[in-house]
């Protein structure tokens, strides 16, 4: 199915924006005084599944690029996709939202250690609070969603090692890597005390929520490697949905930091994610202008917090508030995400054509083609004709194609 669509699943863009807005809804719950509801029956599964599905999708999509590109170009593509929009988000929060709503004098705000620490988010060192900002809210974090950024960087490090060692092309080696990671998690979970595991960082690396994301990412990589052998089956999809629903009803939020259930649920969620991405799920017209999911994810928590601060008290701890806050925040964040895409992300991504190996090759061969237009060549009848062979040398996999999914690039 993937090959039939030219490597571009028709449902991936819909899936990403649907996951992003599902996360918006869940964080409306957690940030507006409904934490018990969010972590209670059924809804706890949002926390368990949504971000791992993003990571499984990422692993699946970028494996094709990792198999095509050099390590240099792969890392360049990842950096251009992640860092500029993230940096702007951090600066907007620190220099616009923070000073506008802080309860501290601006002199104290700009000299507080927490202000400078917040800048470290740009390099993947997560910090969630700004001085005097949202201190009266149920959750004081300016942008708790940034907790995933260090784990995304960890996944790219893993992918880089897989590229250097050739594992990215060998499914059996990926199975072994995934098995080692899960077995290590089981060992840490069952044979290491919580105190010792936290002291050495083992619990965080192999058992905690972040390790769940690595497991999902590796499952996505493996799914791409085995794409010619995994059936696109409605029956299998229905079975995976049934397993996910059973887990939603039978397990609870403690499963998020338990390794054993991942043996079944991460492959199940990966299959659901990729099946949906390869299905025809058309985007609404308003969302066809770009890939807004990253901007929605980056900005939704700060704007949830702003809406709580500036809106009526009914937005907090009421059922009506959940609906109102979701609609208000969703609308505003979609507009902000669209601005981020058209003003920051899309222009930056265009630089890949200029600085990537493929782009430089195209440029060189374009100049060669111009020179070749005046160079004579013999026709079979002995007469001369100009020709260009500039298109002959660039592998098709290296062509920068704006029609491709922006995450895959």
C-alpha positions in Angstrom: 0.0 0.0 0.0 2.8 2.4 0.9 4.5 1.8 -2.5 1.2 2.2 -4.3 0.9 5.7 -2.8 4.4 6.5 -3.8 5.7 6.4 -0.2 3.2 9.0 0.9 0.2 7.7 2.9 -2.9 9.7 2.2 -4.0 9.6 5.9 -0.8 10.6 7.6 -1.5 14.4 7.7 -5.0 13.8 9.0 -3.7 11.4 11.6 -1.1 13.9 12.9 -3.5 16.7 13.3 -6.1 14.4 14.9 -3.5 13.2 17.4 -2.4 16.8 18.1 -5.9 18.0 18.9 -6.6 14.9 21.0 -3.6 15.9 23.1 -5.0 19.4 23.3 -8.3 18.0 24.7 -6.4 15.9 27.2 -4.2 18.8 28.4 -7.3 20.9 28.8 -8.4 18.3 31.4 -5.1 18.1 33.2 -4.5 21.9 33.3 -8.0 23.0 34.2 -8.4 21.1 37.5 -9.7 17.7 36.1 -6.5 15.7 36.7 -8.4 13.0 38.6 -10.8 12.6 35.6 -7.9 12.6 33.1 -6.1 9.9 35.0 -9.3 7.9 35.8 -11.1 5.1 33.9 -11.0 5.2 30.1 -9.4 8.7 29.7 -6.1 7.6 31.2 -5.5 5.8 27.9 -5.2 9.1 26.2 -2.0 9.7 28.2 -0.8 6.2 27.5 -1.4 6.1 23.8 -1.4 9.5 22.0 2.2 10.6 22.3 3.5 7.1 21.7 1.4 6.9 18.5 3.2 10.2 17.4 6.6 8.5 18.0 5.6 5.3 16.2 4.5 7.5 13.3 7.8 9.4 13.4 9.8 6.2 13.5 7.9 4.8 10.5 8.2 7.9 8.4 11.8 8.9 9.0 13.2 5.4 8.5 12.7 5.9 4.7 14.8 9.1 4.9 17.4 7.4 7.1 17.8 4.7 4.5 18.0 7.2 1.7 20.2 10.0 3.1 23.6 10.4 4.5 23.9 11.0 8.2 24.8 14.6 7.6 21.7 15.3 5.6 19.4 13.3 7.9 20.5 15.3 11.0 20.2 18.5 9.0 16.7 17.7 8.0 15.8 16.8 11.6 17.3 20.0 13.0 15.6 22.2 10.4 12.2 20.5 11.2 12.4 20.7 15.0 14.6 23.5 16.2 13.5 26.7 14.5 9.8 26.4 15.5 10.7 25.2 18.9 13.1 28.1 19.5 10.4 30.6 18.4 7.9 29.0 20.8 10.4 29.3 23.7 11.1 32.9 22.9 7.4 33.8 22.6 6.7 32.3 25.9 9.8 33.8 27.6 9.7 37.3 26.1 6.0 37.9 25.3 3.7 35.7 27.4 5.9 35.6 30.5 6.4 39.4 30.9 2.8 40.1 30.1 1.4 37.9 32.9 4.1 37.5 35.5 3.3 38.6 39.0 6.9 39.7 39.5 8.5 43.0 38.7 10.0 42.8 35.2 13.5 43.4 36.6 13.1 40.4 38.9 11.5 38.3 36.1 14.3 38.9 33.6 17.1 38.2 36.2 15.5 35.1 37.7 17.4 31.9 37.2 14.2 30.2 36.0 14.0 32.6 33.1 17.5 31.6 31.9 16.8 28.0 32.6 13.7 28.1 30.4 15.9 28.9 27.4 17.6 25.5 27.7 14.4 24.0 26.2 15.8 25.1 22.8 18.6 22.5 23.2 16.3 19.8 24.6 16.9 20.3 28.3 13.3 20.5 29.5 12.3 23.3 32.0 8.6 24.0 32.5 8.2 27.1 34.6 8.8 30.8 34.2 9.1 33.1 37.3 5.8 34.3 38.5 3.9 32.9 35.5 0.6 31.0 36.0 1.4 30.5 39.7 -2.3 30.5 40.7 -3.3 27.8 38.2 -4.0 24.1 38.9 -0.8 23.4 37.0 1.9 26.0 37.1 3.8 24.8 34.1 4.1 27.2 31.1 4.4 24.4 28.6 4.4 20.9 30.1 4.2 19.4 26.6 7.9 20.1 26.1 8.8 17.0 28.2 8.8 15.0 25.0 11.5 17.0 23.2 14.5 15.4 25.0 13.1 12.0 24.1 12.7 13.0 20.5 16.3 13.9 20.5 17.2 10.6 22.1 15.3 8.8 19.3 17.3 10.7 16.7 20.5 9.7 18.4 19.3 6.1 18.3 18.5 6.5 14.6 21.9 8.0 13.9 23.6 5.0 15.5 21.4 2.7 13.5 22.4 4.5 10.3 26.1 4.4 11.1 26.0 0.7 11.9 23.7 -0.3 9.1 21.0 -1.5 11.5 18.5 0.8 9.9 18.4 -1.5 6.9 18.3 -4.8 8.9 15.0 -5.7 10.5 16.4 -8.6 12.5 18.9 -6.3 14.2 16.1 -3.9 15.0 14.1 -6.7 16.6 17.2 -7.6 18.7 17.7 -4.0 19.7 14.0 -3.7 20.7 14.1 -6.9 22.6 17.2 -5.8 24.5 15.6 -2.5 25.4 12.4 -4.2 26.7 14.2 -6.9 28.6 16.4 -4.3 30.2 13.2 -2.4 31.2 11.7 -5.5 32.7 14.9 -6.2 34.7 15.1 -2.7 36.0 11.4 -2.7 36.9 11.4 -6.0 38.8 14.9 -6.3 40.2 16.0 -2.7 41.0 14.6 -0.7 43.8 12.8 2.5 42.9 15.4 4.5 44.8 18.4 2.9 43.1 16.7 3.1 39.7 16.0 6.8 40.1 19.5 7.5 41.5 21.3 5.9 38.5 18.6 7.1 36.0 17.8 3.5 35.0 14.1 3.8 35.8 13.8 7.0 33.7 15.7 5.4 30.8 14.1 1.9 30.7 10.8 2.1 32.6 9.3 5.6 32.7 7.1 7.4 30.2 10.0 8.4 28.1 11.1 4.8 27.6 7.6 4.1 26.3 8.3 6.6 23.6 11.5 4.9 22.6 9.7 1.6 22.4 7.1 3.1 20.1 9.7 4.7 18.0 11.6 1.4 17.5 8.2 -0.3 16.7 7.7 2.3 14.0 11.1 1.7 12.5 10.5 -2.0 12.5 7.2 -1.6 10.8 8.8 0.3 8.0 11.6 -2.3 7.6 8.9 -5.1 7.4 6.5 -3.1 5.3 6.6 -5.7 2.5 5.6 -8.5 4.9 3.0 -6.8 7.2 -0.5 -7.3 5.8 -2.8 -4.3 5.3 -5.7 -6.1 6.8 -9.1 -4.8 8.1 -9.4 -7.9 10.3 -5.9 -7.3 11.8 -6.8 -3.6 12.3 -10.1 -4.5 14.1 -8.2 -7.0 16.3 -5.7 -4.3 17.3 -8.5 -1.8 18.1 -10.2 -4.5 20.2 -6.9 -5.1 22.1 -6.5 -1.3 22.7 -10.1 -1.0 23.9 -9.7 -3.9 26.3 -6.5 -2.3 27.7 -8.4 1.0 28.1 -11.1 -0.7 30.1 -9.1 -3.3 32.1 -5.8 -1.4 32.9 -5.3 1.9 34.6 -2.9 4.8 34.6 -0.2 2.8 36.4 0.3 0.9 33.1 2.0 4.0 31.7 5.1 3.2 33.7 4.9 -0.6 33.4 7.0 -2.4 30.8 5.3 -5.7 30.4 2.1 -4.3 28.7 4.3 -2.6 26.1 5.1 -6.0 24.6 1.6 -6.1 23.2 0.3 -2.6 23.3 3.1 -0.8 21.5 3.0 -3.0 18.4 -0.8 -2.8 18.5 -0.8 1.0 18.6 1.9 1.1 15.9 -0.3 -1.0 13.6 -3.4 1.2 14.3 -1.3 4.3 13.6 0.2 3.1 10.3 -3.1 1.5 9.1 -4.8 4.9 9.6 -2.0 6.7 7.9 -2.3 4.5 4.8 -6.1 4.9 4.7 -7.9 7.6 2.8 -8.6 10.1 5.6 -9.1 13.4 3.8 -8.2 16.6 5.6 -10.8 19.4 6.0 -10.1 22.2 3.5 -9.0 24.6 6.2 -6.2 22.3 7.1 -4.8 21.5 3.7 -2.6 24.6 3.6 0.2 23.0 5.5 1.4 20.7 8.3 0.0 22.4 11.4 0.4 19.5 13.9 3.8 20.5 15.2 2.7 24.1 15.9 -0.5 22.8 17.6 1.6 20.6 19.8 4.2 23.4 20.7 1.7 26.1 21.5 -1.4 24.5 22.9 -0.4 24.4 26.6 0.7 28.1 26.9 -2.6 29.1 25.3 -4.6 26.8 27.5 -3.0 28.5 30.5 -3.6 32.0 29.0 -7.3 31.2 28.5 -7.6 30.0 32.1 -5.9 33.2 33.3 -7.9 35.6 31.1 -11.2 33.8 30.9 -14.1 33.5 33.3 -13.9 31.2 36.4 -16.2 28.7 34.7 -13.3 27.5 32.6 -11.8 25.8 35.6 -13.2 22.6 37.3 -16.5 22.5 35.4 -17.7 20.3 32.6 -18.9 23.3 30.6 -15.4 24.7 31.1 -13.9 21.7 29.5 -15.9 22.2 26.3 -15.4 26.0 26.2 -11.7 25.7 26.9 -11.2 23.1 24.2 -13.0 25.1 21.6 -11.3 28.4 22.5 -7.9 27.0 22.8 -8.3 24.8 19.7 -9.3 27.7 17.5 -6.5 30.1 18.7 -3.8 27.4 18.6 -4.8 26.4 15.0 -4.3 30.0 13.9 -1.0 30.3 15.7 0.1 26.9 14.3 -0.8 28.1 10.8 1.3 31.2 11.3 4.2 29.1 12.6 4.0 26.9 9.5 3.8 29.6 6.9 6.2 32.1 8.5 8.7 29.8 10.1 8.5 26.1 9.5 7.9 26.1 5.7 10.5 28.7 4.8 13.1 27.0 7.0 12.3 23.6 5.5 12.9 25.1 2.0 16.6 25.6 3.1 17.0 21.8 2.8 17.1 22.2 -0.9 19.9 24.7 -0.6 22.1 23.1 2.0 21.4 19.3 1.7 23.7 17.1 -0.4 20.8 16.6 -2.9 20.2 20.3 -3.2 23.9 21.1 -3.8 24.0 18.3 -6.4 21.0 19.8 -8.2 22.6 23.2 -8.2 25.9 22.0 -9.5 24.2 19.9 -12.2 22.0 22.8 -13.1 25.0 25.0 -13.8 26.6 22.1 -15.7 23.4 21.9 -17.8 23.5 25.6 -18.7 27.1 25.1 -19.9 26.1 21.9 -21.7 23.4 23.7 -23.7 26.1 25.3 -25.9 28.2 22.1 -26.1 27.8 20.3 -29.4 27.0 16.6 -29.6 26.7 14.4 -32.7 23.4 13.0 -33.9 23.5 9.5 -35.4 23.6 11.3 -38.9 26.8 13.1 -37.9 25.2 16.5 -37.3 25.7 18.4 -34.1 23.0 19.1 -31.4 23.1 20.5 -27.9 22.2 18.2 -25.0 22.2 18.1 -21.3 22.7 15.1 -19.0 22.2 16.9 -15.8 19.3 14.7 -14.7 21.2 11.5 -14.9 23.3 11.4 -11.7 21.0 12.2 -8.8 19.4 9.1 -7.2 15.6 9.5 -7.1 15.5 8.9 -3.4 17.5 12.0 -2.8 15.3 14.4 -4.7 13.7 17.0 -2.4 10.0 16.6 -3.1 7.7 19.1 -1.5 4.8 16.7 -2.1 6.3 14.3 0.5 5.1 14.3 4.1 7.1 17.0 5.9 7.8 14.7 8.8 9.2 12.0 6.5 11.6 14.5 5.0 
